[in-house]
Amino acid sequence: MRSFKISVIKFLSVFALMLMLGTSIAFAQVSVTFPTVSGAVGSSTTVPITVGDLTGLNVTSYQFTMNYDKNIVEVTGIETADTKSSVGQIQYNADQANGKLLVAWANNTALTGSGTLLKIKITFKAAGMTDLDPLATFLFNAGVPAAAITKGKATAASIQVYVDNVTTSGLTTEFKIPIKTTTLATADNVLSYNFTGTFDAAKLELTGFDLVGTKGEGGQGVINYNNTTGTVSFAWAKATAISGDGILVYLKAKAKVKGTQTVGLTTFMYNSGLPVVVTSSGTITVVNNAPTFATATQALTTVENSAVGFTAVATDGDADVLTYSATGVPTGATFSAAGVFAWTPSYTQAGTYTVTITATDGIATATLVVTITVTDVNRTPTISLTPAGPYTVAEGSALTIKAVGADVDTDNTFTLSATGLPSGASFAAATGDFAWTPNFSQAGSYTVVFKVKDNKNAEATVNGVITVTNNNQAPRFDVAGAKQMPDTTILAHTNFVFTYKAIDPQADPVSYFVKLTHPAGAANLPENAVIVASTGVFGWRPVNQHSGLNYIVVSASDGVLTTDSRIAKVTVTYNPNFPAGIDDEGGVPTAFELFQNYPNPFNPTTSIKYALPKESRVRIAVFNILGQEVATLVNSVMPAGYHSVDFKANNIPSGMYIYKIETESFSQVKKMLLMK
């Protein structure tokens, strides 16, 4: 004891210093509740001391001395795991000889929140009751905050009253729940008892009590139960004392659901409190009778496109409502929760199917395996044409048709054929591909019969009706007498002239024009190139901006059909006699103009040319398609003349962009395409 006191004095000096250094705390009270516990003689338990909210109260220490009757219980120690005292320093002395437990705790970090402050270990020694009382010894810090103490109580008993475990079945059958006692001595002179209890009202309902065959038989009992709140109280008395062990009373009940639940005793008292008892709860188990099918398997046979159906019926010993489900249900079949299966197998569903049906009462299940054999029905194959006819094609134009055969009976094979093929037409039986380019003497109507036949000699046909119309032929650059530009090299700022000539098979007049949109990889033709439509004379005076490889395509038209020339690759070499920024466009222009950028599309640099008839303040800016400005290329006073400026798009993404010129009296916009 002396060593504990010395340790406590040293220990308390630590938290006294903490208090002097800590902040002041407004007056407050914190509840401290010591445990109320009961147990059988010889048993042990660990119970909590709980506290109210300590947040903000700067509690860095506490101490108390708990007194108890050493003849009834024995406090053997403490436990800090999962408590607020699990950190910090703690000292205790379980003074069993004097019936005291001394505890002191401190930490440099204040406690917060509410919950379990500490756990104490108790062993029940002899029947009886004792307070677990700290008297006025409990202190937080040096007394602040104040502790509002609720003392505890320990009850040790040699007699146990308990709810016996029960196993039953069915939701409509009344059953009995025994309330039992261990041995009562004659000297206990038990003439009465009363108790309160709880049960799960969602799972159980009480219907009364029964004393027949119990120790209480011959006495008078009164019961009060509430099947909404799940509470019950019962009182009994008899003129003669009862003794021994056994059933005190049966509580009569009905189960609402299957499964397990607990019925407990919250209070129990013999006579006016003696002999002392401890109580324990019991488990009520409502077992389930599983549903069953009369047989485990069933076999059915049908043919394709013929209905088959059945209703699965299981029985349930508890008369529960059963629901059904199924797995392996074939495509197109239906199965309801009432167990009804219906199916008309399609012509592609020959084979054997296994459907597993499950019946459930909500807890247990039963299964029925149904095997359905669907036999094959051979059907005529089908044939269709893609695209669908009738067909019209001009002389000299290609026509392709694909005959598509199908057989829904997947175990069959089929072949394709065609009759009535026109001269020059072809048909590939392996793929169903028909191809024909009628010549200029084959105008008229033709019928090709396409056929599919399966390996069981079922066949189908479809007619392909083809009308060939007279056809105007386009001018041609690839025949004798025609001329188109070869690849060539020219010097910038010099005139280049070439005469195109296309031959029209019908000798129709031919017009020529420059094609500005070329195949992928070819740039647009510069805007200052021209061609005489009636003669095909092409003229171009490239500038230094055009230095490098350029692509030129000219189209020839008879007014109906058009033919493109070859792509002429024209390499423009740089002319050092013309300075950058001012072109030889013939002096001062007569009007404002913004030209198309070159090249376009571009990656990543392009040149933008513009004309000023007089000195002007010029602003040229580039915008994305959302209207957001991405670059300012010119923003200054410029002299009259032809000018150009480069736009470098290294740091912006691919896409369509808009560039705009603005002067005091002129504005114009154009589009350009960046392709990275």
Residue pairs with C-beta under 8 A, 6 or more apart in sequence:
1 93
1 95
4 91
4 93
4 102
7 91
8 63
8 91
8 102
8 104
11 89
11 91
11 104
11 106
12 61
12 63
12 104
12 106
14 61
14 89
14 106
15 60
15 61
15 106
15 141
16 142
18 60
18 61
18 106
18 108
19 60
19 61
19 141
19 142
22 58
22 60
22 110
23 58
25 57
25 58
25 144
25 145
27 144
27 145
27 146
28 57
28 144
28 145
28 146
29 145
29 146
29 147
29 148
30 51
30 52
30 53
30 54
30 57
30 59
30 140
30 145
30 146
30 147
30 148
31 51
31 52
31 147
31 148
31 150
32 49
32 50
32 51
32 52
32 117
32 134
32 138
32 147
32 148
32 149
32 150
33 49
33 50
33 51
33 150
33 152
34 49
34 66
34 132
34 133
34 134
34 149
34 150
34 151
34 152
35 47
35 48
35 49
35 120
35 132
35 152
35 154
36 152
36 153
36 154
37 45
37 47
37 122
37 152
37 153
37 154
37 155
38 154
38 155
38 156
38 157
38 278
38 279
39 45
39 122
39 124
39 154
39 155
39 156
39 157
39 278
40 124
40 156
40 157
40 158
40 160
40 278
41 124
41 125
41 126
41 127
41 156
41 157
41 158
42 123
42 124
43 123
43 124
44 76
44 121
44 122
44 123
44 124
45 121
45 122
46 79
46 119
46 120
46 121
46 122
47 119
47 120
47 122
47 152
48 83
48 116
48 117
48 118
48 119
49 116
49 117
49 118
49 119
49 120
49 152
50 114
50 115
50 116
50 117
51 84
51 114
51 115
51 117
52 114
52 148
53 113
53 114
54 84
54 110
54 111
54 112
54 113
54 114
55 112
55 113
56 112
57 110
57 111
57 140
57 145
58 110
58 141
59 110
59 111
59 140
59 141
59 145
60 106
60 107
60 108
60 109
60 110
60 111
60 141
61 104
61 105
61 106
61 107
61 140
61 141
62 103
62 104
62 105
62 117
62 138
62 139
62 140
62 141
63 102
63 103
63 104
63 105
63 137
63 138
63 139
64 102
64 103
64 134
64 137
64 138
64 139
65 100
65 101
65 102
65 103
65 134
65 135
65 137
66 75
66 100
66 101
66 103
66 120
66 132
66 133
66 134
67 99
67 100
67 131
67 132
67 133
67 134
67 135
68 75
68 99
68 100
68 101
68 130
68 131
68 132
68 133
68 154
69 99
69 128
69 130
69 131
70 96
70 97
70 98
70 99
70 125
71 125
71 126
71 128
72 124
72 125
72 126
72 127
72 128
72 129
72 130
72 154
72 156
73 122
73 123
73 124
73 125
73 130
73 154
73 156
74 96
74 122
74 123
74 125
75 94
75 96
75 101
75 120
75 121
75 122
76 94
76 96
76 121
76 122
76 123
77 92
77 94
77 120
77 121
78 90
78 92
78 94
78 101
78 103
78 118
78 119
78 120
78 121
79 118
79 119
79 120
79 121
80 86
80 90
80 118
80 119
81 119
82 116
83 115
83 116
83 117
83 118
83 119
84 111
84 113
84 115
84 116
84 117
84 118
85 105
85 117
85 118
87 107
87 109
88 105
88 106
88 107
88 108
88 109
89 105
89 106
89 107
90 103
90 104
90 105
91 103
91 104
91 105
92 101
92 102
92 103
92 104
93 100
93 101
93 102
94 101
95 101
95 102
101 120
103 118
105 118
120 132
122 154
124 154
124 156
124 157
125 156
126 156
127 156
127 157
127 158
127 159
127 275
127 276
128 155
128 156
128 276
129 153
129 154
129 155
129 156
129 276
130 153
130 154
131 151
131 152
131 153
131 154
132 151
132 152
132 153
132 154
133 151
133 152
134 149
134 151
138 147
138 149
139 147
140 146
140 147
155 276
155 278
156 276
157 275
157 276
157 277
157 278
158 275
158 276
159 181
159 182
159 183
159 184
159 188
159 270
159 275
159 276
159 277
159 278
160 181
160 182
160 277
160 278
160 279
160 280
161 179
161 180
161 181
161 182
161 195
161 248
161 265
161 268
161 277
161 278
161 279
162 179
162 180
162 181
162 265
162 279
162 280
162 281
162 282
163 177
163 178
163 179
163 180
163 197
163 263
163 264
163 265
163 280
163 281
163 282
164 177
164 178
164 179
164 180
164 247
164 282
165 282
165 283
165 284
165 285
166 175
166 176
166 177
166 178
166 282
166 283
166 284
166 285
167 285
167 287
168 175
168 255
168 284
168 285
168 286
168 287
169 286
169 287
169 288
169 289
169 318
170 255
170 286
170 289
170 318
171 254
171 255
171 256
171 257
171 258
171 286
171 318
172 254
173 254
174 207
174 252
174 253
174 254
175 252
175 253
175 254
175 255
176 210
176 250
176 251
176 252
176 253
177 250
177 251
177 252
177 253
177 263
177 282
177 284
178 247
178 250
179 195
179 247
179 248
179 249
179 250
179 251
179 265
180 245
180 246
180 247
180 248
181 215
181 245
181 246
181 248
181 277
182 245
183 243
183 244
183 245
184 190
184 242
184 243
184 244
184 245
184 270
184 275
185 243
185 275
186 241
186 243
188 241
188 243
188 270
188 274
188 275
189 241
189 271
190 241
190 242
190 243
190 270
190 271
190 275
191 237
191 238
191 239
191 240
191 241
191 271
192 235
192 236
192 237
192 238
192 270
192 271
193 235
193 236
193 248
193 268
193 269
193 270
193 271
194 233
194 234
194 235
194 236
194 268
194 269
195 233
195 234
195 265
195 266
195 267
195 268
195 269
195 279
196 231
196 232
196 233
196 234
196 265
196 266
196 267
197 231
197 232
197 233
197 234
197 263
197 264
197 265
197 266
198 230
198 231
198 232
198 263
198 264
198 266
199 206
199 230
199 231
199 232
199 253
199 261
199 262
199 263
199 264
200 230
200 261
200 262
201 226
201 227
201 228
201 229
201 230
202 230
202 256
202 257
203 255
203 256
203 257
203 259
203 261
204 230
204 253
204 254
204 255
204 256
204 261
204 263
204 284
205 227
205 253
205 254
205 256
206 223
206 225
206 227
206 232
206 251
206 252
206 253
207 252
207 253
207 254
208 223
208 251
208 252
209 221
209 223
209 234
209 249
209 250
209 251
209 252
210 249
210 250
210 252
211 217
211 218
211 219
211 221
211 236
211 249
211 250
213 247
213 250
214 246
214 247
214 248
214 249
214 250
215 242
215 244
215 246
215 247
215 248
216 236
216 238
216 242
216 248
216 249
218 238
218 240
219 236
219 237
219 238
220 236
220 237
220 238
221 234
221 235
221 236
221 249
222 234
222 235
222 236
223 232
223 233
223 234
223 251
224 232
224 233
224 234
225 231
225 232
225 233
226 232
232 251
234 249
234 251
236 248
236 249
251 263
253 284
255 284
255 286
257 286
258 286
258 287
258 288
258 362
258 363
259 285
259 286
259 363
260 283
260 284
260 285
260 286
261 283
261 284
261 286
262 281
262 282
262 283
262 284
263 281
263 282
263 284
264 279
264 281
264 282
265 279
265 280
265 281
267 279
268 277
268 279
269 277
270 277
288 318
288 361
288 363
288 364
289 316
289 317
289 318
289 364
290 316
290 317
290 361
290 363
290 364
290 365
290 366
291 314
291 315
291 316
291 320
291 322
291 359
291 360
291 361
291 364
291 365
291 366
292 314
292 315
292 316
292 366
293 312
293 313
293 314
293 359
293 366
293 367
293 368
294 313
294 315
295 368
296 367
296 368
296 369
297 368
297 369
297 370
297 371
298 310
298 368
298 369
298 370
298 371
299 370
299 371
299 372
299 373
300 308
300 310
300 370
300 371
300 372
300 373
301 372
301 373
301 375
302 308
302 345
302 372
302 373
302 374
302 375
303 374
303 375
303 376
303 377
304 345
304 346
304 347
304 348
304 349
304 350
304 374
304 375
304 376
304 377
305 344
305 345
305 346
305 347
305 377
306 344
306 345
307 342
307 343
307 344
308 343
308 344
308 345
308 372
309 340
309 341
309 342
309 343
310 341
310 370
311 338
311 339
311 340
311 341
312 324
312 339
312 340
312 341
312 357
312 359
312 368
312 370
313 339
314 322
314 324
314 339
314 359
314 366
314 368
316 322
316 361
318 361
320 361
320 362
321 361
322 339
322 359
322 360
322 361
323 337
323 359
323 360
323 362
324 335
324 336
324 337
324 338
324 339
324 357
324 358
324 359
324 360
325 335
325 337
325 357
325 358
325 360
326 335
326 341
326 355
326 356
326 357
326 358
327 355
327 356
327 358
328 353
328 354
328 355
328 356
329 335
329 341
329 355
330 343
330 345
330 349
330 353
330 355
330 372
331 349
332 343
332 344
332 345
332 346
332 349
333 341
333 342
333 343
333 355
334 340
334 341
334 342
334 343
335 341
335 342
335 355
335 357
339 357
339 359
341 355
341 357
341 370
343 372
345 374
346 408
347 377
347 379
347 408
347 409
348 408
348 409
348 410
349 374
350 374
350 375
350 376
350 377
350 409
350 411
351 373
351 374
352 371
352 372
352 373
352 374
353 371
353 372
353 373
353 374
354 369
354 370
354 371
354 372
355 369
355 370
355 371
355 372
356 367
356 368
356 369
356 370
357 367
357 368
357 369
357 370
358 365
358 366
358 367
359 365
359 366
359 367
359 368
360 366
376 409
376 411
377 409
378 409
378 412
378 454
378 456
378 458
379 407
379 408
379 409
379 458
380 454
380 458
380 459
380 460
381 405
381 406
381 407
381 412
381 414
381 452
381 453
381 454
381 458
381 459
381 460
382 405
382 406
382 407
382 408
382 452
382 460
383 403
383 404
383 405
383 406
383 416
383 450
383 451
383 452
383 460
383 461
383 462
384 403
384 404
384 406
384 462
385 401
385 402
385 403
385 404
385 450
385 462
385 464
386 401
386 402
386 404
387 401
389 401
389 463
389 464
389 465
389 466
390 464
390 465
390 466
390 467
391 399
391 401
391 464
391 465
391 466
391 467
392 466
392 467
392 468
392 469
393 399
393 436
393 438
393 466
393 467
393 468
393 469
394 468
394 469
394 470
394 471
395 438
395 439
395 440
395 441
395 442
395 443
395 468
395 469
395 470
395 471
396 437
396 438
396 439
396 440
396 471
396 473
397 437
397 438
397 471
398 435
398 436
398 437
399 434
399 435
399 436
399 437
399 438
399 466
400 433
400 434
400 435
401 433
401 434
401 464
402 431
402 432
402 433
402 434
403 416
403 418
403 427
403 432
403 433
403 434
403 450
403 452
403 462
404 432
405 414
405 416
405 432
405 452
406 452
407 413
407 414
407 452
407 454
409 454
412 454
412 455
412 456
413 454
413 455
414 452
414 453
414 454
414 455
415 429
415 452
415 453
416 429
416 432
416 450
416 451
416 452
417 427
417 429
417 450
417 451
417 453
418 427
418 429
418 434
418 448
418 449
418 450
418 451
419 448
419 449
419 451
420 446
420 447
420 448
420 449
421 427
421 434
421 436
421 448
422 436
422 438
422 442
422 446
422 448
422 466
423 442
424 436
424 437
424 438
424 439
424 442
425 434
425 435
425 436
425 448
426 434
426 435
426 436
427 433
427 434
427 435
427 448
432 450
434 448
434 450
434 464
436 466
438 468
440 471
440 473
442 468
443 468
443 469
443 470
444 467
444 468
445 465
445 466
445 467
445 468
446 465
446 466
446 467
446 468
447 463
447 464
447 465
447 466
448 463
448 464
448 466
449 461
449 462
449 463
449 464
450 461
450 462
450 463
450 464
451 459
451 460
451 461
452 459
452 460
452 461
453 459
472 506
472 508
472 558
472 560
472 561
473 504
473 505
473 506
473 561
474 504
474 556
474 557
474 558
474 561
474 562
474 563
475 502
475 503
475 504
475 505
475 508
475 510
475 556
475 557
475 558
475 561
475 562
475 563
476 482
476 502
476 503
476 504
476 505
476 563
477 483
477 484
477 500
477 502
477 503
477 556
477 563
477 565
477 566
479 503
480 503
481 501
481 503
482 501
482 502
482 503
483 499
483 500
483 501
483 536
484 500
484 502
484 554
484 565
484 566
484 568
485 498
485 500
485 538
485 552
485 554
485 565
485 566
485 568
485 570
486 568
487 568
487 569
487 570
487 571
488 496
488 568
488 570
488 571
489 570
489 571
489 572
489 573
490 496
490 542
490 570
490 571
490 572
490 573
491 572
491 573
491 575
492 542
492 543
492 544
492 546
492 547
492 572
492 573
492 574
492 575
492 578
493 541
493 542
493 543
493 544
493 575
493 577
493 578
493 583
493 584
494 541
494 542
494 575
495 539
495 540
495 541
496 539
496 540
496 541
496 542
496 570
497 537
497 538
497 539
498 537
498 538
499 535
499 536
499 537
499 538
500 512
500 531
500 536
500 537
500 538
500 554
500 556
500 565
501 536
502 510
502 512
502 536
502 556
502 563
502 565
504 510
504 558
506 558
508 558
508 559
509 534
509 558
509 559
510 536
510 556
510 557
510 558
511 533
511 534
511 556
511 557
511 558
511 559
512 531
512 532
512 533
512 534
512 535
512 536
512 538
512 554
512 555
512 556
512 557
513 531
513 533
513 554
513 555
513 557
514 525
514 529
514 530
514 531
514 538
514 552
514 553
514 554
514 555
515 525
515 553
515 554
515 555
515 564
516 524
516 525
517 524
518 524
518 525
518 551
518 553
518 567
519 567
522 551
522 553
522 567
523 550
523 551
523 598
523 599
523 600
523 601
524 596
524 598
524 599
524 600
525 550
525 551
525 552
525 553
526 540
526 542
526 546
526 550
526 598
527 595
527 596
528 540
528 541
528 543
529 538
529 539
529 540
529 552
530 538
530 539
530 540
531 537
531 538
531 539
531 554
532 538
536 554
536 556
538 552
538 554
540 552
542 550
542 570
542 572
543 578
543 583
543 584
544 574
544 575
544 578
544 580
544 583
545 583
545 598
545 607
545 609
545 644
546 572
546 598
547 572
547 573
547 574
548 571
548 572
549 569
549 570
549 571
550 569
550 570
550 571
550 572
551 567
551 568
551 569
551 570
552 567
552 568
552 570
553 564
553 565
553 566
553 567
553 568
554 564
554 565
555 562
555 563
555 564
555 565
556 562
556 563
556 565
557 563
578 584
580 644
581 643
581 644
582 641
582 642
582 643
583 609
583 642
583 644
585 611
585 642
587 641
588 613
588 640
588 641
589 611
589 612
589 613
589 640
589 641
589 642
590 613
591 611
591 613
592 610
592 611
592 612
592 613
592 616
592 661
592 663
592 665
592 666
592 668
593 610
593 611
593 668
594 608
594 610
594 659
594 660
594 661
594 668
594 669
594 670
595 608
595 609
595 610
595 611
595 670
596 670
596 672
597 606
597 607
597 608
597 609
597 647
597 659
597 670
597 672
598 606
598 607
598 609
599 606
600 606
600 672
600 673
601 672
601 673
601 674
601 675
602 649
602 672
602 673
602 674
602 675
603 649
603 674
603 675
603 676
604 648
604 649
604 650
604 674
604 676
605 646
605 647
605 648
605 649
606 646
606 647
606 649
606 672
607 644
607 645
607 646
607 647
608 620
608 633
608 644
608 645
608 646
608 647
608 659
609 642
609 643
609 644
610 618
610 620
610 642
610 643
610 644
610 645
610 661
611 641
611 642
611 643
612 618
612 638
612 639
612 640
612 641
612 643
612 663
613 640
614 640
615 637
615 638
615 639
615 640
616 637
616 638
616 640
616 663
616 664
616 665
616 666
617 636
617 637
617 638
617 663
617 664
618 634
618 635
618 636
618 637
618 638
618 661
618 662
618 663
619 632
619 634
619 635
619 661
619 662
619 663
620 632
620 633
620 634
620 635
620 645
620 659
620 660
620 661
620 662
621 629
621 631
621 632
621 633
621 659
621 660
621 662
622 629
622 630
622 631
622 632
622 633
622 647
622 657
622 658
622 659
623 629
623 630
623 657
623 658
623 659
623 660
624 630
624 652
624 655
624 657
624 658
625 655
625 656
625 657
625 658
630 652
630 657
631 647
631 649
633 645
633 647
633 659
634 645
647 659
649 657
649 674
652 674
653 674
653 676
654 674
654 675
654 676
655 673
655 674
656 671
656 672
656 673
656 674
657 671
657 672
657 673
657 674
658 669
658 670
658 671
658 672
659 669
659 670
659 672
660 667
660 668
660 669
661 667
661 668
661 669
